[in-house]
């Protein structure tokens, strides 16, 4: 790898020495983009192969994420391995300019234009890994970091976890199944890196094996690509196949779907579009960056204008059927395990949402274990009792610290 880096550094040096000394920030990066055209096809392939070799190391290290470039990296490549960000000292260091060129070479022309204009761009990336003898996929985002650019890439598992491995209660499996409930909104929530996309893929794969339906997936960027089996599955990437989540959701109404998967409800327009398509009798799955079921409900309502909140509250109560909020918690053997909170909407929950009494829902979940519901604290306690996680991590990852303390101490 050292020899590979030495070769691409020589290539980068030819461009860097051309940059006027008075060019900084966007001007400097724009100049780099223009000068990439002087590279030969062989040189571009050489840079791309070196980039892929770094990703090979990432996969062999079982890292979930990699960080390249930007001021914060201080010249190093960083990886997240079992939850911890670590410098990779075995990978040669790069200067700020070398890192920027490394990243810009991987982006296509449209992505470079978007990056310079918006200061950020999402992307997907695929290459053939010779060790695994198959294509491997990543999702990424490149963004500005103190007037230069950085890149984060996350490995997308080549295999979908079977839904059984998520240890969902049979009642939740029923609610999630299109065969059992043909319509309604189900949410998978959690912070970035909590495995939301993997859970969604498991649900899609479950339907693909048994249900002859039409599934439309709208994502940004496109991650795991499902091959149609029992179900026909369409993949639409925001920015490539459709302009926005909202546009993709509205357009789906005219595409004869049974199930629509919206990668993220990130703005009021997408939320309203998701509620609309659910109202029309479709089954909809989406994600939110929230850490509990109650927070998810409150977030959706708070996202819209105050004048619309009462109407959205009533619509949400009518169409919401389940919320799974999840976290990946460090285990005693230095890996990570899924902890989850599950809400299955019943008449009591529906009434609490309509009456703006969402604070009551936590106790409803707490007392409905037999029906498939579980609080985050109850699931963390389960993992603690099975000696999978420590008491410290059970407390650290809980939403309700007092309740977690009571469960651990038996108080």
C-alpha positions in Angstrom: 0.0 0.0 0.0 2.9 2.4 0.7 4.1 2.1 -2.9 0.6 2.7 -4.2 0.3 5.9 -2.1 3.8 7.1 -3.3 2.7 6.7 -6.9 -0.6 8.7 -6.5 1.2 11.4 -4.4 3.4 12.0 -7.5 0.3 12.3 -9.6 -1.3 14.8 -7.1 1.9 16.8 -6.9 1.6 17.7 -10.6 -1.7 19.4 -10.0 -0.9 20.9 -6.6 2.2 22.7 -7.9 -0.1 24.5 -10.5 -2.4 26.0 -7.8 -1.9 29.7 -7.5 -0.6 30.5 -3.9 -3.4 33.1 -3.4 -6.2 30.5 -4.1 -8.0 29.3 -0.9 -11.1 27.4 0.1 -13.6 27.0 -2.8 -11.4 28.7 -5.3 -8.7 26.2 -4.6 -11.0 23.2 -4.8 -12.6 24.6 -8.0 -9.1 24.8 -9.6 -8.4 21.2 -8.5 -11.7 20.0 -10.2 -10.7 21.8 -13.4 -7.3 20.3 -13.5 -8.5 16.8 -12.9 -9.1 16.7 -16.7 -5.3 16.7 -17.3 -5.1 13.2 -15.7 -4.8 10.3 -18.1 -7.3 7.4 -17.9 -4.5 5.2 -16.5 -3.8 7.7 -13.7 -7.5 7.9 -12.8 -7.6 4.1 -12.6 -4.5 4.1 -10.5 -6.1 6.5 -8.0 -9.4 4.6 -8.0 -7.5 1.3 -7.3 -5.6 2.9 -4.4 -8.9 4.2 -3.0 -10.4 0.8 -3.3 -7.4 -0.7 -1.5 -8.1 1.6 1.5 -11.7 0.3 1.5 -10.3 -3.3 1.4 -8.6 -2.5 4.7 -11.8 -1.1 6.1 -13.7 -4.3 5.3 -11.0 -6.5 6.6 -11.0 -4.5 9.9 -14.8 -5.0 10.1 -15.1 -1.2 10.3 -18.5 0.4 9.8 -17.3 3.8 8.7 -14.2 5.4 7.2 -13.1 9.1 7.4 -10.8 10.6 4.7 -9.6 14.2 4.4 -10.6 17.4 6.0 -8.9 19.5 8.7 -10.2 17.2 11.5 -8.4 14.1 10.2 -5.0 15.7 10.7 -3.7 13.7 7.7 -4.8 10.3 9.0 -7.5 8.0 7.7 -9.9 7.1 10.5 -12.2 4.2 10.9 -15.1 3.3 13.3 -14.4 -0.2 14.5 -17.0 -1.7 16.9 -18.3 1.8 17.7 -14.9 3.5 18.3 -13.2 6.0 15.9 -9.6 5.1 15.5 -6.6 6.5 13.5 -5.3 4.0 11.0 -1.5 4.5 11.3 -0.8 1.7 8.9 -2.3 3.7 6.1 0.0 6.4 4.7 -0.9 10.0 5.7 -2.1 12.6 3.2 -1.8 16.4 3.1 -5.0 18.5 3.0 -4.6 19.0 -0.8 -3.7 15.3 -1.4 -6.8 14.2 0.5 -9.0 16.7 -1.4 -7.7 15.4 -4.8 -8.2 11.8 -3.6 -11.8 12.5 -2.8 -12.5 14.6 -5.9 -11.2 11.9 -8.2 -13.7 9.4 -6.7 -16.7 11.8 -7.3 -18.2 12.2 -10.8 -18.6 15.6 -12.4 -22.2 16.2 -11.2 -21.2 15.2 -7.6 -18.3 17.6 -7.7 -20.5 20.4 -8.9 -23.1 19.7 -6.1 -20.3 19.6 -3.5 -18.9 23.0 -4.5 -22.4 24.6 -4.7 -24.0 23.0 -1.6 -20.9 22.3 0.5 -22.1 18.7 0.8 -23.1 15.8 -1.4 -24.4 12.3 -0.7 -23.3 9.4 -2.9 -23.2 5.7 -3.3 -20.1 3.8 -4.3 -19.5 0.2 -5.6 -16.4 -1.7 -6.6 -15.5 -5.4 -7.0 -13.7 -6.8 -4.0 -11.3 -9.6 -5.2 -11.0 -11.2 -1.7 -14.8 -11.6 -1.3 -15.2 -12.1 -5.1 -18.2 -9.8 -5.3 -19.3 -6.2 -5.6 -19.3 -4.3 -2.3 -21.4 -1.2 -1.7 -20.9 1.9 0.4 -23.0 5.1 1.1 -21.0 8.3 1.5 -21.1 12.0 2.1 -18.5 14.5 1.2 -18.6 17.9 2.9 -16.6 21.0 3.7 -14.4 21.0 6.8 -12.6 24.4 7.4 -12.4 25.3 3.7 -11.4 21.9 2.5 -13.3 18.7 2.0 -13.8 15.5 4.0 -15.4 12.2 3.1 -17.3 9.7 5.2 -18.2 6.3 3.8 -20.3 3.6 5.5 -20.1 0.0 4.5 -23.4 -1.6 3.4 -23.7 -5.2 4.3 -23.7 -7.5 1.3 -26.2 -9.7 3.1 -29.5 -8.8 4.6 -30.1 -10.1 8.2 -33.2 -12.3 8.3 -36.0 -10.6 10.2 -35.9 -13.5 12.8 -32.5 -12.4 13.9 -33.9 -9.0 15.1 -35.8 -10.9 17.9 -39.1 -9.1 17.1 -42.2 -10.2 19.0 -44.6 -12.2 16.8 -47.2 -9.5 17.2 -44.8 -6.9 15.8 -44.0 -9.2 12.8 -47.7 -9.3 12.1 -48.1 -5.6 12.3 -45.1 -5.0 10.0 -46.4 -7.6 7.5 -48.4 -6.4 4.4 -50.3 -9.7 4.5 -51.7 -8.9 7.9 -52.2 -5.1 7.6 -52.4 -3.7 4.1 -52.0 0.0 5.0 -50.6 2.2 7.7 -47.3 3.9 8.7 -44.5 2.1 10.5 -41.4 4.0 11.7 -37.9 2.8 12.3 -36.1 5.4 14.4 -32.7 6.0 16.0 -29.6 8.1 15.8 -27.2 8.0 12.8 -25.4 4.6 12.8 -28.1 2.8 14.8 -28.9 0.3 12.1 -32.2 1.8 10.8 -31.4 1.0 7.2 -30.4 -2.6 8.0 -33.7 -3.1 9.8 -35.6 -1.7 6.9 -33.8 -4.0 4.5 -34.7 -7.0 6.7 -38.4 -6.0 6.5 -38.2 -5.5 2.7 -36.4 -8.9 2.3 -39.1 -10.6 4.5 -41.8 -9.3 2.1 -39.8 -10.1 -0.9 -39.6 -13.8 0.1 -43.3 -14.3 0.7 -45.6 -11.5 -0.6 -46.4 -10.9 -4.3 -46.5 -7.1 -4.1 -45.0 -4.0 -5.6 -42.5 -2.2 -3.3 -41.0 1.2 -4.2 -37.9 2.3 -2.2 -37.0 6.0 -2.2 -33.5 6.6 -0.7 -30.7 9.0 -0.4 -28.3 7.5 -1.3 -29.2 4.1 -2.6 -27.8 1.4 -0.3 -28.6 -2.3 -0.4 -30.1 -3.3 -3.8 -32.8 -5.9 -3.6 -33.4 -8.4 -6.4 -37.1 -9.0 -7.1 -38.3 -12.4 -5.9 -41.9 -12.8 -4.9 -42.2 -9.0 -4.9 -41.3 -6.6 -7.6 -39.0 -4.0 -6.1 -38.1 -0.5 -7.5 -35.2 1.6 -6.3 -35.3 5.3 -6.7 -32.3 7.3 -5.5 -32.8 11.0 -4.7 -30.7 13.2 -7.0 -30.4 10.5 -9.6 -33.8 8.9 -10.2 -36.0 11.5 -8.5 -35.5 15.1 -7.3 -36.6 14.7 -3.6 -38.2 12.4 -1.1 -41.4 14.4 -1.4 -41.4 14.1 -5.2 -40.7 10.4 -5.1 -43.5 9.8 -2.5 -46.1 11.8 -4.5 -45.0 10.1 -7.8 -45.3 6.7 -6.1 -49.1 7.1 -6.0 -49.2 6.8 -9.8 -46.9 3.8 -9.9 -49.3 1.1 -8.5 -47.4 0.4 -5.3 -48.5 -1.8 -2.4 -45.7 -0.7 -0.1 -43.6 2.4 -0.2 -40.3 2.8 1.8 -39.2 6.4 2.3 -35.6 6.5 3.4 -36.1 9.4 5.7 -38.9 11.8 6.7 -36.5 14.8 7.0 -38.8 17.8 6.3 -42.5 18.8 6.7 -43.2 18.3 3.0 -42.0 14.7 3.1 -44.0 14.1 6.3 -47.2 15.4 4.7 -46.6 13.4 1.6 -46.0 10.2 3.6 -49.3 10.8 5.6 -51.1 11.4 2.3 -49.9 8.2 0.6 -50.7 6.3 3.8 -54.2 7.8 3.8 -54.8 6.4 0.4 -54.5 2.8 1.7 -50.8 2.0 1.2 -48.4 0.5 3.6 -45.5 2.9 4.3 -42.2 2.5 6.1 -39.8 5.4 6.9 -37.2 6.5 9.4 -36.6 9.4 11.8 -33.5 10.5 13.8 -35.2 10.0 17.2 -34.4 7.8 20.1 -37.8 6.8 21.5 -41.3 6.1 20.3 -42.8 9.1 22.1 -40.1 11.5 20.8 -40.9 10.2 17.2 -44.6 11.1 17.5 -43.8 14.5 19.0 -41.2 15.2 16.3 -43.6 14.6 13.4 -46.2 16.9 14.9 -43.7 19.6 15.8 -42.2 19.6 12.3 -45.3 21.1 10.7 -46.7 24.6 11.2 -48.6 25.2 14.4 -51.8 25.8 12.5 -51.5 22.3 10.9 -50.5 20.5 14.1 -54.0 19.5 15.2 -54.8 18.1 11.8 -51.5 16.2 11.6 -52.0 14.9 15.1 -55.3 13.4 14.1 -54.1 12.0 10.8 -51.0 10.5 12.5 -53.2 8.8 15.1 -55.3 7.3 12.4 -52.5 5.9 10.2 -49.6 5.1 12.6 -49.4 1.4 13.4 -45.9 0.9 14.9 -42.7 2.5 16.0 -39.4 0.7 16.5 -36.7 2.9 18.1 -33.3 1.2 18.2 -29.7 1.6 19.4 -26.5 -0.3 18.9 -25.0 -0.9 22.3 -21.4 -2.0 23.0 -21.2 -5.6 24.3 -19.0 -7.2 26.9 -17.1 -8.9 24.1 -16.3 -5.6 22.4 -19.0 -5.9 19.6 -22.4 -4.3 19.4 -25.9 -5.6 19.9 -29.4 -4.2 18.9 -31.5 -2.7 21.7 -35.0 -1.6 20.8 -38.1 0.1 22.0 -41.3 -1.1 20.3 -44.7 0.7 20.2 -47.7 -1.1 18.6 -50.5 1.4 18.2 -53.8 0.2 19.9 -56.9 2.2 20.7 -55.4 3.6 24.0 -52.3 4.9 22.1 -54.4 6.3 19.3 -56.5 8.2 21.9 -53.4 9.5 23.7 -52.0 10.9 20.4 -55.3 12.6 19.4 -55.7 14.1 22.9 -52.1 15.4 22.9 -51.3 13.1 25.9 -48.2 11.4 24.4 -46.5 11.5 27.8 -48.8 8.6 28.8 -47.6 6.4 26.0 -44.4 5.3 27.8 -46.3 3.6 30.6 -48.6 2.0 28.0 -45.6 0.4 26.4 -44.1 -0.5 29.8 -47.3 -2.5 30.6 -47.9 -4.2 27.3 -45.1 -6.6 27.0 -47.4 -9.5 26.4 -48.7 -7.7 23.3 -45.2 -7.2 21.8 -44.3 -3.8 23.2 -41.2 -3.1 25.1 -39.4 0.1 26.4 -35.8 0.8 25.7 -35.1 0.4 29.4 -36.8 -3.1 29.5 -34.8 -4.3 26.5 -31.5 -3.0 27.9 -32.3 -4.7 31.2 -32.9 -7.9 29.3 -29.5 -7.7 27.7 -27.9 -6.9 31.0 -29.5 -9.9 32.7 -28.3 -12.1 29.8 -24.7 -10.8 30.5 -24.5 -9.3 27.0 -24.0 -5.7 28.1 -22.6 -4.0 31.2 -24.7 -2.1 33.7 -22.8 1.1 32.8 -23.8 0.8 29.1 -27.3 -0.1 30.0 -27.4 3.3 31.9 -25.6 5.2 29.2 -27.9 4.1 26.4 -31.2 4.4 28.3 -33.6 7.2 27.6 -35.1 7.1 31.2 -32.2 7.0 33.6 -34.3 6.8 36.7 -36.3 3.9 35.4 -33.1 2.1 34.2 -31.6 2.5 37.7 -34.7 1.0 39.2 -34.6 -2.0 36.9 -30.9 -2.7 37.5 -31.0 -2.2 41.3 -34.4 -3.7 41.8 -35.4 -0.6 43.7 
